[in-house]
Amino acid sequence: MNRLGRIVAMLALMAGGAISAPARAETLIAAMSSHQIQITSNYTGSQLTVFGLVERDGRTAARGDPYDIIVTVRGPRRMLLVREKERLGPIWINRTQRRFPDSSVFMTVASNRPLHEIMSEETARRERIGLDNAQRMKDPALDLDVTTARFQEGLIRILSEKGLFSQEERGVTFLSNTLFSAPIDVPATAPTGSYEIDIVLYAGGVPLARQTTNFEVVKSGIEQRLASGAHDQPLLYGLATVILALLFGWIASVVFRRD
């Protein structure tokens, strides 16, 4: 049985176990192809796949609106600093800056169709759906600050150019009326840490069910040993780095020495 078959079978078993839960019109069940990405010396990026199943209560009448799925992946949270530069003669200087505390370094939003077809712009703003809305400040007063909004746009643009922010309007595929999948591309520039996946089921712009899962990006092999050594034994790691630099410098001087 291939990976897809195993995941579909697991979803079916999870759906069977959900029958004993309190009755609801729809229940969202999700599984992932893998919960860990390992970074090695030849790592160039990876891809995970989210599989989901919509379990319907048999006593519920069919809905007039089709199902919609929005998958939002948020990466490690950091304090992000955005600076605005201004040209002063032949040089560029930092003019103003804004700090964005507790912001996601990585974010991707995938849906089965464009967001404006799923919900209104007002609803998307209120529910913080989409790249632009997800990065809005929690304080509503700050959203009215034109300067802050400009820095938010700059933050999204910078991270998008690095491949850390993306929005896929056709990133979710329904394999049947209730079974769907969503591939998640994780670039080589993605930082290590824990990533949260939020999956929401909609119909007619109304959220019906939600499920969350996660995965992590970790270093492995020599990269992990070096990172652990630098963290656990910083003095020894620094001395080893200096010695290696001197050694390679001496070797280079011998090889390229002119007699």
N, C-alpha and C positions, 0 to 999 in steps of 0.2 A: 504494500500500500504506500503510495507516494505521500509527500508532506501535506498536500491539499486534502487528500482523502483522510489522513489522520486527524487533521484539524476539524474537518466537517464532522467526523465521527465524534470527536470530543465535544463539539458544539451540541450535537444531538444528545449526548449523555448529560451535558449541563442543562439542556432544555428539559429533559426528563426529570432532573432533580428539582427544577424550578416549579414543577407542578404543585409541589407541596407547600410552596410559599403563598402568602396572601394573594387572593385573586386580584389581578389588575388587567386592564384592557390590553396593554402591550408590555412585554418585558424584553429588554435588550440584553443579549448575551454576547460577549466578545472574547476572542482569543488571539494570540500572536504567534507568528512563525518562530520567533526567538525573543527572549527577554534580556539578551546581553550581546553587545558588540565589543569585540576585542581588538584593540589597536596594536598592530605589530609593525615591524620595520618597513614592510612593503604595503602598508595600509593606504588605500586610495579612496575610501568611502565604502558605504554599505547600504543595503536596502532591507527593510523589514516589511512584513505584510500584516495588516490587521484584518481579521475575519470576524464577521458578526452575524448574528441570527436574531430576527424579530419573532418572538414567540407571542402569538395572539391567543387571547381567551376565546375558546370556542363559542361562548355564549354572546360575544360581542358582535354586533352587526358590522358589515364591511363599511369602511370609511369612503366617503366620496372623493377625498383628496389622496393622491399617491404619497407613499412614504418618501421622506428625504433624510439623508444622513449627513451630518457635519462632524468631521474629525479634526480636532485641534491638538497639536503636539507642542508642548512647551518644554524647553531645555533647562539647564541649570540657571538659577537666578543669581544675578550679580548686581553690583552697583555700576551702572553705565554712565559714562561722562561724554557729553557731546559738546564740542567746541566749534564756534563759528570764527573763521579766519577772515582777515581783512588785509588787503594789499596796501603796504605803506612803502612807496617807492619801488625798489627792486626786490623787496622781501615781503613775506607774508607773516603776519603776527596774529596771535590769538586775541580775539576781540571780546566776545562774551561766551558763556558756557552755561549748561544746565545739567544737573544731576538727576538720574532716574533710578531711584533706589528699588531694590527687589524686582529687577526687570529680567525677563527671559532672554538669554543669549541666543537661543535657537527657537524658532517657531514656524510651523507650517500648518496651514488650514486647507483641508480637502473636503470637497462636497461632491454630490452626484450631479449637480447642475449649478449654474451661477447663483450666488447668494441673493441677488435682487429678485430672482424668480422664486426663492423659497420664503423670504420674509421681506417686510418693508425696511427701509433704511432706518427708520425710527426704532423699530424692534431690534435690529442688528446693533444699533448704538446702545440701546438699553441693556441688551443681553451680553454686550461686549463680544460680538461675533465678528470675525474677520481680522486681518492684520491691523488695519487702522484703528478699529475699536478696541481690540484686545490690549493695545498699548496706551490707552487713555489713562490719565491720572485718576486715582480713586476719589480725589477731592473734586466734586463737580465745578467748583469755582475756578480751578486751574485749567479746566477744559475751555473756559472762556478766554483765557489768556492767549492772545494771538502769538506772542513770542514763544510761549511754551509749545503751542501747536506747530510752529515752524520747526522747532528743535525735534519734536516727535517725528515729523515727516523726514527730517534729516537722518534720524536714528534708523527708521525703517529703510530708507534708501541705502544707507551704508551697509547695514546687515544683509539686505537683499543682494547687493553687489558682491558680498562675500559668500553668498549661497546659504546663509544661515536663516534667512526669512524667505518664505515662499507661500503662494496661494494657488491651489489647483482647483479650478472650477469643475473639472471632470475627473477629479482624483479618486472618487468613490464609484465602484462599479457594482450594480446589483446583478448577482449571478442567477438569482431567481426573484420571485416577488418578495421574499423575506431574507434571503441570504446575500450578503455583500462582502466586498473586500476593498482594501485601500492600501496601496503600497506607500511606504515612507522612505524617502531617500535621505540618508544621513551622510553629508559630505565629510571629506577628510578634515575640514576646518572645524567641525563640531567639537566642542570641549568635552572632556570627560565629566561624568556625573550622572545624576538620575534625571530621566525624562518622563513626563506625565502625558498620558494620552486620554483626552476627554472625548467621548463619543455620544452624540445626542441624536435622538430620533425625533423627527418632526412630521407633521401632517397639516397642511393648510397654514403653515407658519407657526403652529402651536407645538411646543415641546411635549412629547409623550413619555419618553423614557431616556434615561442617561446611564452610562456605564463608564468606568474609568479603569485604566490599567497602566502599566509603566514598563520601561526598560532602562538599561544603564549602559553607558559607554565607559569601558575600563581599558587600561593599558595592560599588556601581557608581555611575557618574554623579557628580553634585555631592557626594553623600555620601562617596564614596571620595576625591575630591579634597580635601574639607575634612578628612577623617580623616588623609590623608597629609600635608597641610599642617600640621596640629596636631602631628603626630609628627616631621616633618622640620625644620620651622621654628617651634618653639614660641614664640620671642620675637616674631617677625613676626606669628604667628597671634594672640597675646595683644594686641599693639598694634592690629591690625585689628579685633578684637572690641571693644576699648575705644572706638575711633574710631566704629564703627558704633553702639554704644550711645549715645554722646554725640550723634551725628547724629540718630538717631531720637528721642532725648529733646528736642532742640532743635525738630525738626519738630512733635512733639506739643505743645510749649509754644506754638508759633506758631498751630497749628490751633485749639487750645482756649483761646487767650488771650481774656480779656474786656476789651474796650475801655472 
